[in-house]
Amino acid sequence: MAAQMTPRKPVLPLIAAVALGGLLAACETYPMDGGFAPDPRPAPGVFRADDFAWSTASGRASIDGRIDYRRNGEVFTCTGSVGLTPDTPYTRARFRTLYGSTDRAAVPEAIVRTRTVADPSADYRSYVRSTTCDNGRFTFTGLPDGGWFIIAPVSDGGDDRIVLMRHVDTRGGRVSVTL
């Protein structure tokens, strides 16, 4: 009895086709013109003057603020001027590092001073508005619409200084805020 042979299906071409498909799927594609478009979003923590330009305009908005910060029964009062910083990708990253939040915070001044931020030499001071704090009250007027960070140093009368931070949005009217 002669052994009958069954024809084998060619496996080698199938393996080659699967391997080639996997290789092509792993290839990276490139633009036809050879160039790459830059990412239009600024990297967080990178200072760009263009991001601050909106804040230099005059507007109809204002912020009326009041300091009413207490801790362990101690009343804290203003110990200097109150700053108003425009909300930009740079300041948002900076404040997240310094204050641990971009909404509101009360952090001891000594801790804020020990924290390191990206691009610490960037000079954005010309975009920061400042006003005095009299009897626990402060006002900013003539503001354009946008997001702002209020920074107010306070003290209990001793060496315990706290920096208060609060984010506010202006939209053509008066915003009242208590820190």
C-alpha positions as CSV (number, residue, x, y, z in Angstrom):
1,M,0.0,0.0,0.0
2,A,1.5,3.2,-1.1
3,A,1.4,6.1,1.2
4,Q,-0.8,8.8,-0.1
5,M,0.6,12.4,0.2
6,T,-1.6,15.3,0.9
7,P,-0.5,18.5,-0.6
8,R,0.8,21.1,1.9
9,K,-0.3,24.7,1.7
10,P,2.5,27.1,1.3
11,V,3.1,28.7,4.8
12,L,6.2,30.6,4.0
13,P,4.5,33.3,1.8
14,L,1.8,33.8,4.5
15,I,4.5,34.4,7.2
16,A,6.3,36.9,4.9
17,A,3.1,38.8,4.2
18,V,2.3,39.1,8.0
19,A,5.8,40.2,8.8
20,L,5.8,42.9,6.0
21,G,2.4,44.2,7.2
22,G,3.7,44.6,10.8
23,L,6.9,46.3,9.6
24,L,4.9,48.8,7.5
25,A,2.5,49.5,10.4
26,A,5.4,50.5,12.6
27,C,6.8,53.1,10.1
28,E,6.5,56.8,11.0
29,T,5.0,59.1,8.4
30,Y,6.5,62.4,7.5
31,P,5.0,65.5,5.8
32,M,5.4,65.5,2.0
33,D,7.1,68.9,2.1
34,G,9.8,67.6,4.5
35,G,8.9,70.2,7.2
36,F,7.2,70.0,10.5
37,A,4.7,72.5,11.8
38,P,5.6,73.9,15.2
39,D,3.3,73.2,18.1
40,P,1.2,76.4,18.5
41,R,0.7,75.9,22.2
42,P,3.4,77.4,24.4
43,A,5.1,75.0,26.8
44,P,3.9,75.5,30.4
45,G,6.3,77.6,32.4
46,V,7.8,79.3,29.4
47,F,7.6,83.1,29.4
48,R,6.1,84.6,26.3
49,A,5.4,88.4,26.2
50,D,2.6,87.8,23.6
51,D,0.6,85.8,26.3
52,F,0.5,88.9,28.5
53,A,-0.4,91.5,25.8
54,W,-4.2,91.4,26.5
55,S,-3.6,92.5,30.1
56,T,-2.1,95.8,29.1
57,A,-5.3,97.1,27.6
58,S,-7.7,99.3,29.6
59,G,-11.2,98.0,30.3
60,R,-14.3,98.5,32.3
61,A,-13.8,95.8,34.9
62,S,-12.8,96.3,38.5
63,I,-11.9,94.2,41.5
64,D,-12.9,95.3,45.0
65,G,-11.1,93.2,47.6
66,R,-11.1,92.6,51.3
67,I,-8.7,90.8,53.5
68,D,-10.4,88.7,56.2
69,Y,-7.8,85.9,56.9
70,R,-7.7,84.2,60.3
71,R,-5.8,81.2,61.6
72,N,-6.0,79.7,65.0
73,G,-7.9,82.7,66.3
74,E,-5.3,85.1,65.1
75,V,-6.4,87.9,62.7
76,F,-4.0,88.6,59.8
77,T,-3.7,92.0,58.2
78,C,-2.1,93.3,55.0
79,T,1.6,93.9,55.2
80,G,2.3,95.5,51.9
81,S,0.9,96.1,48.5
82,V,-1.5,93.7,46.7
83,G,-0.4,92.4,43.3
84,L,-2.6,91.5,40.4
85,T,-0.9,89.2,37.8
86,P,-2.5,88.2,34.5
87,D,-3.4,84.5,34.1
88,T,-1.2,83.1,31.3
89,P,0.3,79.6,30.7
90,Y,3.6,80.9,32.3
91,T,1.9,82.4,35.5
92,R,-0.4,79.4,35.8
93,A,2.6,77.0,35.9
94,R,4.5,79.3,38.2
95,F,1.6,79.7,40.7
96,R,0.9,76.0,40.7
97,T,4.5,75.5,41.8
98,L,4.7,78.3,44.3
99,Y,1.2,78.0,45.9
100,G,0.2,74.4,45.0
101,S,-3.0,75.7,43.3
102,T,-4.2,78.0,40.6
103,D,-7.5,78.7,42.4
104,R,-6.7,79.9,45.9
105,A,-4.1,79.4,48.6
106,A,-2.6,80.6,51.9
107,V,1.0,79.6,52.1
108,P,3.7,80.7,54.6
109,E,6.0,83.2,52.9
110,A,9.1,81.1,53.9
111,I,7.8,78.1,52.0
112,V,7.0,80.1,48.9
113,R,10.5,81.5,48.9
114,T,12.0,78.0,48.9
115,R,10.1,76.7,45.9
116,T,11.8,76.7,42.5
117,V,10.0,77.6,39.3
118,A,10.8,77.0,35.7
119,D,12.4,80.0,33.9
120,P,12.9,82.0,37.2
121,S,14.7,84.8,35.5
122,A,11.7,85.7,33.2
123,D,10.7,89.3,33.9
124,Y,7.0,89.6,33.8
125,R,6.9,92.4,36.5
126,S,5.9,95.0,33.9
127,Y,2.5,93.2,33.5
128,V,1.8,93.0,37.2
129,R,-0.5,95.7,38.7
130,S,-0.1,96.8,42.3
131,T,-2.2,98.7,44.7
132,T,-2.1,99.6,48.4
133,C,-4.1,97.7,51.0
134,D,-5.7,100.2,53.4
135,N,-7.7,98.9,56.4
136,G,-7.9,95.5,54.8
137,R,-9.3,96.7,51.5
138,F,-7.9,97.2,48.0
139,T,-9.3,98.1,44.6
140,F,-8.1,97.6,41.0
141,T,-9.9,99.5,38.3
142,G,-9.7,99.9,34.5
143,L,-9.1,96.2,33.9
144,P,-9.7,94.3,30.7
145,D,-11.7,91.1,30.7
146,G,-9.6,88.1,31.6
147,G,-8.3,85.9,34.4
148,W,-6.1,87.3,37.1
149,F,-4.2,86.2,40.2
150,I,-4.4,88.3,43.3
151,I,-1.4,88.1,45.6
152,A,-1.6,89.6,49.1
153,P,1.0,89.2,51.9
154,V,-0.5,89.2,55.4
155,S,0.8,88.9,58.9
156,D,-0.6,88.3,62.4
157,G,1.6,91.1,63.8
158,G,4.6,88.8,64.5
159,D,7.0,87.1,62.3
160,D,4.3,84.8,60.8
161,R,3.8,86.1,57.3
162,I,1.4,84.3,54.9
163,V,0.9,84.9,51.2
164,L,-2.7,84.7,50.1
165,M,-3.4,83.9,46.4
166,R,-6.8,83.9,44.7
167,H,-7.8,83.6,41.0
168,V,-10.6,85.8,39.7
169,D,-12.1,86.5,36.3
170,T,-13.2,89.9,35.1
171,R,-16.0,90.3,32.6
172,G,-16.7,94.1,32.2
173,G,-18.1,94.6,35.6
174,R,-17.2,94.7,39.3
175,V,-15.9,91.6,41.0
176,S,-15.9,91.5,44.8
177,V,-13.5,89.1,46.5
178,T,-12.6,88.3,50.1
179,L,-9.2,86.7,50.8
